[in-house]
């Protein structure tokens, strides 16, 4: 066919109804237009989740060879798993999923198997671990969480890999709200950290703390994933469920939209303040702490010279570091009174230890 006929056919095709208008002779523009017609656009929800994962992985000091996605099968963790596979493939990172079966609901083994199957379909190496949930008296939610994190920690240490968790902005807002209800102070109100490294080196990463729960569900829909809806997430016997389904909607209705975002911002600001305080404490603590028989002691004069906020943080940190227990606000204030309101009062019984004033020092000793 003559060259002029080919050009005529091309012009006729481009001018046909429904075809994009492209300037004649603009081959690159034509190819872009044709590509847009044949390739579906990326869902904004999928793009947001992928971007969050990409940012979280890039922020790590060193690129890991393997990452673990904690996968319950719910929308949050499923969207996280899909995005992690996409981003890890480009970075050459191996992805594992870890699904913990608590055995607390009928058919929990089938739910865990279904989550693992979806992970496998995404190209993830899927692990399922069954755990026994021990009762501690703190309630079934807390007991299940303790067993779940212990299992995830074991897998992380075995694989020498960080764990990605699917907590969202909504989860963060609920955490802050529950902390407010308990009067737990700034340490609780700072919520969940985007990255936390434990003393044993286990790294926990929460890439989705800026994403809404609706975004993760939209991402699952766009990618053809079928999330599991945990019936416990709709059970009003649980405090977190009541905060989610009853309290937050009332706050939104009465105070206006954006309450969840405001609570999450509060957590972020308090976390920044806490990091600054922690740096100050670690600079101070080396000069005022000494080892004592069966425990540790702190200079009363040095504690008295510091503002109450710093003094209380030093007391909590000393007890946490030495005895592995957390003091309540009331307990912390009582210890501080040995410094600021000393009148000969006897030793204080604290969780895992005692506190007493001996001369010019506050001595914490194991019980």
C-alpha positions as CSV (number, residue, x, y, z in Angstrom):
1,X,0.0,0.0,0.0
2,X,1.4,3.5,-0.9
3,X,2.7,5.6,2.1
4,X,0.0,8.2,1.5
5,X,-2.7,5.6,2.0
6,X,-1.2,4.6,5.3
7,X,-1.3,8.2,6.5
8,X,-4.9,8.6,5.3
9,X,-5.9,5.5,7.2
10,X,-4.2,6.7,10.4
11,X,-5.9,10.1,10.1
12,X,-9.3,8.5,9.6
13,X,-8.8,6.2,12.6
14,X,-7.8,9.1,14.9
15,X,-10.7,11.2,13.8
16,X,-13.2,8.4,14.4
17,X,-15.9,9.0,17.1
18,X,-14.6,8.3,20.6
19,X,-10.9,8.6,19.7
20,X,-8.7,11.2,21.5
21,X,-7.9,14.3,19.5
22,X,-4.1,14.3,18.9
23,X,-2.2,16.7,16.8
24,X,-1.2,15.3,13.4
25,X,2.3,14.0,13.3
26,X,2.5,13.8,17.1
27,X,3.4,10.1,17.4
28,X,4.5,10.3,21.1
29,X,1.2,12.0,22.1
30,X,-0.8,9.4,20.1
31,X,1.0,6.6,21.9
32,X,0.3,8.1,25.3
33,X,-3.4,8.5,24.4
34,X,-3.7,4.9,23.2
35,X,-1.8,3.7,26.3
36,X,-4.3,5.5,28.6
37,X,-7.2,3.9,26.7
38,X,-5.9,0.3,27.1
39,X,-4.4,0.5,30.7
40,X,-6.9,1.0,33.6
41,X,-6.1,3.9,35.9
42,X,-4.8,3.1,39.3
43,X,-7.3,3.4,42.2
44,X,-6.5,6.4,44.4
45,X,-6.9,4.1,47.4
46,X,-4.4,1.6,46.1
47,X,-2.0,4.4,45.2
48,X,-2.3,5.9,48.7
49,X,-1.6,2.6,50.5
50,X,1.3,1.8,48.2
51,X,2.8,5.3,48.7
52,X,2.5,4.8,52.5
53,X,4.4,1.5,52.4
54,X,7.0,2.8,50.0
55,X,7.7,5.8,52.3
56,X,7.9,3.6,55.4
57,X,10.3,1.2,53.8
58,X,12.5,4.0,52.4
59,X,12.7,5.5,55.9
60,X,14.4,2.4,57.4
61,X,18.1,2.9,58.2
62,X,19.0,-0.2,56.2
63,X,16.9,-2.0,53.6
64,X,15.8,-5.3,55.0
65,X,16.1,-8.5,52.9
66,X,12.8,-9.7,54.3
67,X,9.7,-8.1,55.7
68,X,6.8,-9.7,57.6
69,X,3.2,-8.5,57.2
70,X,1.0,-9.3,60.2
71,X,-2.1,-10.5,58.3
72,X,-5.4,-11.1,60.1
73,X,-7.4,-11.2,56.8
74,X,-9.2,-8.0,57.6
75,X,-9.2,-5.1,55.1
76,X,-6.4,-3.1,56.8
77,X,-3.9,-5.9,56.9
78,X,-5.0,-7.3,53.5
79,X,-4.5,-3.9,51.8
80,X,-1.2,-3.6,53.5
81,X,-0.1,-7.0,52.3
82,X,-1.0,-6.2,48.7
83,X,0.8,-2.9,48.7
84,X,3.9,-4.4,50.4
85,X,4.2,-7.1,47.7
86,X,4.0,-4.4,45.0
87,X,6.6,-2.2,46.6
88,X,8.9,-5.0,47.8
89,X,9.1,-6.5,44.4
90,X,10.6,-3.4,43.0
91,X,13.1,-3.2,45.9
92,X,14.1,-6.9,45.8
93,X,12.7,-7.6,49.3
94,X,11.2,-10.9,50.2
95,X,7.7,-10.8,51.8
96,X,6.3,-13.1,54.4
97,X,2.8,-13.0,55.9
98,X,2.2,-14.1,59.5
99,X,-1.4,-15.0,60.5
100,X,-1.9,-15.8,64.2
101,X,-4.8,-18.1,65.0
102,X,-5.9,-17.4,68.6
103,X,-8.4,-20.2,68.5
104,X,-11.0,-18.0,70.4
105,X,-13.7,-18.2,67.8
106,X,-15.4,-21.1,66.1
107,X,-13.9,-21.6,62.7
108,X,-10.8,-19.5,63.4
109,X,-8.6,-22.1,61.7
110,X,-10.6,-21.6,58.5
111,X,-10.3,-17.8,58.7
112,X,-6.5,-18.1,59.2
113,X,-6.3,-20.5,56.2
114,X,-8.3,-18.1,54.0
115,X,-6.0,-15.2,54.9
116,X,-3.0,-17.3,54.1
117,X,-4.6,-18.4,50.8
118,X,-5.1,-14.8,49.8
119,X,-1.5,-14.0,50.7
120,X,-0.3,-16.9,48.6
121,X,-2.4,-15.6,45.7
122,X,-0.6,-12.3,46.0
123,X,2.8,-14.1,45.8
124,X,3.5,-14.0,49.5
125,X,5.1,-16.8,51.5
126,X,2.3,-17.4,54.0
127,X,2.8,-18.6,57.6
128,X,0.0,-19.5,60.1
129,X,0.8,-19.9,63.8
130,X,-1.7,-21.3,66.3
131,X,-1.3,-19.8,69.8
132,X,-2.7,-20.6,73.2
133,X,-4.2,-17.4,74.9
134,X,-3.4,-17.4,78.6
135,X,-5.7,-15.5,81.0
136,X,-4.0,-12.6,82.8
137,X,-7.0,-10.9,84.3
138,X,-6.7,-7.9,81.9
139,X,-9.5,-9.1,79.6
140,X,-9.7,-11.2,76.4
141,X,-8.6,-8.4,74.1
142,X,-5.4,-7.8,76.1
143,X,-4.7,-11.5,76.5
144,X,-5.1,-12.2,72.7
145,X,-2.9,-9.2,71.9
146,X,-0.2,-10.4,74.2
147,X,-0.3,-13.9,72.6
148,X,-0.3,-12.4,69.1
149,X,2.6,-10.1,69.6
150,X,4.6,-12.9,71.2
151,X,4.1,-15.1,68.2
152,X,4.9,-12.3,65.8
153,X,8.1,-11.5,67.8
154,X,9.2,-15.1,67.5
155,X,8.8,-15.1,63.8
156,X,10.5,-11.7,63.4
157,X,13.5,-12.9,65.4
158,X,13.7,-16.2,63.5
159,X,13.5,-14.4,60.1
160,X,15.6,-11.4,61.3
161,X,13.0,-9.1,59.7
162,X,10.8,-6.2,60.7
163,X,7.0,-6.6,61.2
164,X,4.5,-4.4,59.3
165,X,1.3,-3.8,61.1
166,X,-2.0,-2.5,59.5
167,X,-3.1,0.0,62.1
168,X,-4.8,3.0,60.5
169,X,-5.5,6.6,61.5
170,X,-8.9,5.4,62.9
171,X,-7.1,2.9,65.2
172,X,-4.8,5.7,66.3
173,X,-7.7,8.0,67.1
174,X,-9.4,5.2,69.1
175,X,-6.2,4.6,71.1
176,X,-5.9,8.3,72.0
177,X,-9.5,8.5,73.0
178,X,-9.2,5.4,75.2
179,X,-6.1,6.9,76.8
180,X,-8.0,10.1,77.6
181,X,-10.8,8.0,79.2
182,X,-8.3,6.3,81.5
183,X,-6.4,9.5,82.4
184,X,-3.2,7.8,81.4
185,X,-1.1,10.9,80.7
186,X,1.0,11.8,77.7
187,X,2.7,8.5,77.4
188,X,-0.6,6.9,76.5
189,X,-1.9,9.8,74.5
190,X,1.0,9.6,72.1
191,X,-0.7,6.5,70.7
192,X,1.2,4.1,68.4
193,X,4.5,5.0,67.0
194,X,5.1,4.6,63.2
195,X,8.3,2.7,64.0
196,X,9.3,1.1,67.3
197,X,12.4,-0.9,68.0
198,X,12.3,-3.1,71.1
199,X,15.2,-3.9,73.4
200,X,15.6,-7.3,71.7
201,X,15.9,-5.6,68.3
202,X,12.4,-6.5,67.0
203,X,11.2,-3.7,64.7
204,X,7.5,-2.8,64.4
205,X,6.4,-0.6,61.5
206,X,3.0,0.9,61.0
207,X,2.9,2.4,57.5
208,X,-0.9,3.2,57.5
209,X,-1.2,5.6,60.5
210,X,-2.2,8.4,58.1
211,X,-4.7,6.3,56.1
212,X,-8.3,6.0,57.0
213,X,-10.1,2.6,57.4
214,X,-12.3,3.4,54.5
215,X,-9.3,3.7,52.2
216,X,-8.0,0.2,53.0
217,X,-11.4,-1.2,52.3
218,X,-11.6,0.7,49.0
219,X,-8.1,-0.6,48.1
220,X,-9.2,-4.2,48.7
221,X,-12.3,-3.7,46.5
222,X,-10.1,-2.2,43.7
223,X,-7.7,-5.1,43.9
224,X,-10.4,-7.8,44.0
225,X,-9.5,-8.9,47.6
226,X,-12.1,-10.3,49.9
227,X,-11.4,-9.1,53.5
228,X,-12.7,-10.9,56.6
229,X,-14.9,-8.9,59.0
230,X,-14.0,-10.0,62.5
231,X,-17.3,-10.2,64.5
232,X,-15.4,-9.0,67.6
233,X,-15.0,-5.7,65.8
234,X,-18.8,-5.2,66.1
235,X,-19.2,-6.6,69.6
236,X,-20.2,-3.7,72.0
237,X,-18.8,-5.7,75.0
238,X,-15.4,-4.4,74.0
239,X,-14.4,-0.9,75.0
240,X,-12.7,-0.1,71.7
241,X,-15.8,-1.1,69.7
242,X,-17.9,1.3,71.8
243,X,-15.4,4.1,71.3
244,X,-15.5,3.4,67.5
245,X,-19.2,2.9,67.0
246,X,-20.7,5.1,69.6
247,X,-18.4,7.8,71.0
248,X,-16.5,9.0,67.9
249,X,-19.7,9.4,65.8
250,X,-21.2,11.5,68.6
251,X,-18.1,13.7,68.8
252,X,-18.2,14.1,65.0
253,X,-21.9,15.0,65.1
254,X,-21.6,17.5,68.0
255,X,-18.2,19.0,67.4
256,X,-17.9,18.7,63.7
257,X,-15.9,16.5,61.3
258,X,-12.3,15.8,61.6
259,X,-12.2,14.5,65.2
260,X,-10.3,11.3,64.2
261,X,-7.7,13.4,62.4
262,X,-7.4,15.8,65.3
263,X,-6.8,13.0,67.8
264,X,-4.2,11.5,65.5
265,X,-2.4,14.9,65.3
266,X,-2.5,15.1,69.1
267,X,-0.8,11.8,69.3
268,X,1.9,12.9,66.8
269,X,2.6,16.1,68.7
270,X,2.8,14.4,72.1
271,X,5.1,11.8,70.6
272,X,7.5,14.6,69.5
273,X,7.4,16.0,73.0
274,X,8.0,12.6,74.6
275,X,11.1,12.0,72.3
276,X,12.5,15.4,73.5
277,X,11.8,14.5,77.1
278,X,13.4,11.1,76.7
279,X,16.6,12.6,75.3
280,X,16.8,15.0,78.3
281,X,16.2,12.1,80.7
282,X,18.9,9.9,79.3
283,X,21.3,12.8,79.4
284,X,20.4,13.4,83.1
285,X,20.0,9.9,84.4
286,X,23.6,8.8,84.1
287,X,24.7,11.4,86.7
288,X,22.0,10.8,89.3
289,X,21.5,7.0,89.3
290,X,23.7,4.4,91.1
291,X,23.4,0.7,91.6
292,X,22.2,-0.4,95.0
293,X,21.9,-3.7,96.8
294,X,19.1,-5.6,95.1
295,X,18.2,-2.6,93.0
296,X,19.0,0.9,92.0
297,X,19.0,4.4,93.7
298,X,18.5,7.9,92.5
299,X,19.7,11.2,94.1
300,X,16.8,12.9,95.9
301,X,18.5,16.3,95.5
302,X,18.9,15.9,91.7
303,X,15.2,14.8,91.4
304,X,14.1,17.8,93.4
305,X,16.1,20.1,91.2
306,X,14.1,19.1,88.1
307,X,10.6,20.1,87.1
308,X,7.8,17.8,88.1
309,X,7.3,16.5,84.6
310,X,10.9,15.5,84.2
311,X,11.2,14.1,87.8
312,X,8.2,11.9,87.2
313,X,9.5,10.6,83.9
314,X,12.9,9.7,85.5
315,X,11.1,7.8,88.3
316,X,9.0,5.8,85.8
317,X,12.0,5.1,83.5
318,X,14.1,3.9,86.4
319,X,11.5,1.5,87.6
320,X,10.6,0.3,84.0
321,X,14.2,-0.2,83.1
322,X,15.3,-2.0,86.3
323,X,12.2,-4.1,87.1
324,X,10.2,-4.2,83.9
325,X,7.0,-2.7,85.3
326,X,5.1,0.4,84.6
327,X,4.0,2.8,87.4
328,X,0.6,4.4,87.4
329,X,0.2,8.2,87.9
330,X,-0.7,7.7,91.5
331,X,2.2,5.4,92.2
332,X,4.6,7.8,90.5
333,X,3.4,10.8,92.5
334,X,3.8,8.9,95.8
335,X,7.4,8.1,94.9
336,X,7.9,11.8,94.1
337,X,6.6,12.7,97.5
338,X,9.7,10.9,99.0
339,X,11.6,13.7,97.3
340,X,9.4,16.8,97.6
341,X,7.3,16.1,100.8
342,X,9.6,13.9,102.9
343,X,8.4,13.5,106.5
344,X,9.8,10.1,107.4
345,X,7.2,8.0,105.7
346,X,8.1,4.3,105.3
347,X,8.8,2.3,102.1
348,X,6.3,2.2,99.3
349,X,5.1,-1.1,97.9
350,X,5.1,-0.8,94.1
351,X,4.6,-3.4,91.3
352,X,7.7,-5.6,91.4
353,X,9.7,-3.4,93.8
354,X,9.7,-1.1,96.8
355,X,10.8,2.5,97.1
356,X,12.3,4.1,100.2
357,X,14.2,7.2,101.1
358,X,17.6,6.3,102.5
359,X,19.6,9.4,103.4
360,X,19.8,11.5,100.4
361,X,18.8,8.9,97.9
362,X,15.6,7.1,96.7
363,X,16.3,3.4,96.7
364,X,14.3,1.0,94.5
365,X,14.7,-2.6,95.6
366,X,13.3,-5.9,94.2
367,X,10.7,-7.5,96.4
